[in-house]
Every structure is written in C-alpha cells, then in structure tokens.
Amino acid sequence: MIGCCGSSLFSGVIRAYNCSLGQNLHCWALNVTEAFNGSSSPAMAQDRGRYDFYIGLALAISSSIFIGGSFILKKKGLLRLARKGSMRAGQGGHAYLKEWLWWAGLLSMGAGEAANFAAYAFAPATLVTPLGALSVLVSAVLSSYFLSERLNLHGKLGCLLSILGSTNMVIHAPQEEEINSLEDMAHKLVDPGFFAFASLVVLTALVFIFVVAPRHGQTNILVYITICSVIGALSVSCVKGLGIAIKEALSGRNVSRSPLAWLLLLGLLGCVSTQINYLNKALDIFNTSLVTPIYYVFFTTSVLTCSAILFKEWEHMAVDDIIGTLSGFLTIIVGIFLLHAFKDVSISLASLAVSIRKEERAAVFPHTANGAASGAAAHGSYQLLRESTEDVDDRDVSLSFDSVSRRNGAMMSSMEH
C-alpha cells in the first residue's frame, strides 16, 4: 500500500483527503501485492498443473510395473506349489495362501491398483487409461526371463510398438486439468451432454445384461466385453471424482459430509463388481489371447469418449496433439494385437532367415525345383502304377488258382462216383 497524509488508500484509486495542514491533496494508491499475485498466479497454476501431470504420469507407469510384475510373482508361487505336489488352485486347492511369493504378487497388484487410482487424481484420464497397456508389456517381458516363456518375433514387435505408442500419447496428452474440486465435479455431472452419455451407457448395459447376454453371451465374445467396457467408462469417472475428493481431504477439507463423495464411492463399487463378474465370464469361455486385446480396445475407447464429454480435456488440445494422441492409441492397439494374437506361433529371426533363403533358392533355380517336384510326382505315379499292376497280377493268379482248384475238385468228385 502506498498512501499519503497518513491515510490508507486502496485499489490504486485517486482520492481526496484532508491533511493536517488544511490542504486537499490527491494521492495515488497502488496495491503492489495484489498486482504481483495477479500477474504470477497463472504462471503458478501452470507450473502446478505441469507438476501434477508428471506425478500422474509417474504413478501410471509405476502402476503398470507393479501390476505386470504381480502376475509373474503369482505364477511363480503357483508353479512352486505344483512342484511340491500340492492341490492346484484350478482344482479347488487353497495351498497358495501359504506361499509367500503368491502374497508378494497380491501385494504388488494392490500397490499397482492404488497407484493407478491415485494417477487419475493428478493426470487426465486420456493419459492414464491407455498406459494400462504397459502392464501387459511388462508381464510379457518378465515372463520370458523368469518363467521361460518364449517371446517370439511378433511379441517383440508388439512390445516395441506399445512403447512407441505410449510415448506418443505422453507427448501429446493434455497437461491441464479441468476439475479441481468436488464442486466442479458436481457441475460437470449435471452437464446435459454427460447426462445423455451416462443414460445411454446405462441403457446399453441393461439391454446387454438382460436381453443379449442370455441368448448370445456363450457364443459371441463381444457381448460380455461390451458390458465391461461401457460400465468401465463410468467407473473411471467415479475414480477420478474420488481422487479429487482425496486430494481435498489431504489439503484439510472435510469431504466426508459431501453426498457426492459417497455417491461416487457407491457407483465405483457397483461398476467394478459388474466389470469383474462379466470379465471373468469372458475369460472362462473364450481364449485369453482374444479377450485381452479386444477388451483393451473397447474399454480404452469408452474411457476416452467419456473423458472427452465429461472432463472436456480435448477442447484444450491442438489439432496435432489430437492426431498424435489417436495415432499413439492405434499404435498401442496394433502392438497389443501382435503380442497376443501370435503368441503361440513359433517364429524368430533365425527361422525367418531360413525361410527367406529357401524362397531365394527356389527363385534362382526354378527348373531344378520344378524338376525335383516333377521327379517326385513321377516317382509317386510309378509306385502307384506298380502297386496297382501287382494287385491285378495277384488277383489274376488267385483267380486262376481258384479255378484250377475248383476243376480239380470236380474231377476228383467225378472219379469217386
């Protein structure tokens, strides 16, 4: 504050004050603190948003590492029990509860899910959800080292594409956050666009659950996956809102009295239980190598659509960032498809080189190849002709022998008479 004549002035307004000398003076007042805050608060908010973005990114990547590693730890524990002769889990046994490796895997999965939950509070859902594909990559790479499972050429290419796609999405993902409090979340939830989207999601899920699933759920892989995917979009929205509530609670605000926080918690429990139920059904009926990539594509697409409608993160993205994000997402899809669809195909760089040399040799010496093929065909034809001729001769000999035997029998009978 700057004043004159012992007066306190505000807001930089010129005012007249009576001084002790009887003079009427005009004074300038300048609020330096407010001017400084006003000019620095956007920069501070931008720095804070970037800081939160990198925290969410680190949490999402650590979540994928923990979840991917949890499958390896659990599998190692179950294999140790199988070598000991214990009853396996698939046969109804519960000996894995005494195996410390299995518990380590369970704790690792819990840590991964907690990190994934917290990531939604700091980073946009457009970034966090697609990075869940990294857990599949981590699991595939670790299984090739610790479980002696072969990662073929398609799998290695799929891992590389998944990394490139994830990096592309990180570079082009929105770095600003639209919702910072439960009040903002409440305003977003009553938005007409999201209300129409949520109504469509619930209606679609109900139709699939009560009409489509009883008729086609056992034969069509898309039925159960569609239910999980559309419900998953709402579950991610609930996780995002609860993450914001947790941030407010850590900052000292009392969110336990907020009805919206409890509503989001109940919605999350209902959505997650529904997802687990129908995802287990899909995994029980259909091949895992098909369920995993299809579910990833459907689920991530639903979440990106919900994020675009509810959080409006895409409105702040430039055209090149939108194209980059979608390109990264499609690259991850191709990588996940290669990793799962061809995992049982035995192909490597060595076998590929052998196949290429065979094709080159056949191209250089076509007459030799054709001659060998025709020679083999002629030899086969000769063998068939020889066998058929021998069969005919044998049949003729047997017929003549039979006729001679019959004639001799007739002669013997006539002589007896």
Buried (B, 14 or more C-beta within 10 A) or exposed (E): EEBEBEBEBEEEEEBEBEEEEEEEEEBEBBBEEEEEEEEEEEEEEEEEBEEBBEBBBBBBBBBBBBBBBBBBBBBBBBEBBEEEEBEEBEEEEEBBEEBEBBBBBBEBBEBBBBBBBBBBBBBBBBBBBBBBBBBBBBBBBBBBEEEEBEBBBBBBBBBBBBBBBBEBBBEBBBBBBBBBBBEBBBEBBEEEEBEEBBEEBEEBBEEBBEEBBEEBBEEBBBBBBBBBBBBBBBBBBBBBBBBBBBBBBEEEEEBEEBEBBEBBBEBBEBBBEBBEEBBEBBBEBBEEBBBBBBBBBBBBBBBBBBBBBBBBBBEEBEEEBBEBBBBBBBBBBBBBBBBBBBBEEEEEEEEEEEEEEEEEEEEEEEEEBEEEEEEEEEEEEEEEEEEEEEEEEEEEEEEEEEEEEEEEEEEEEEEEE
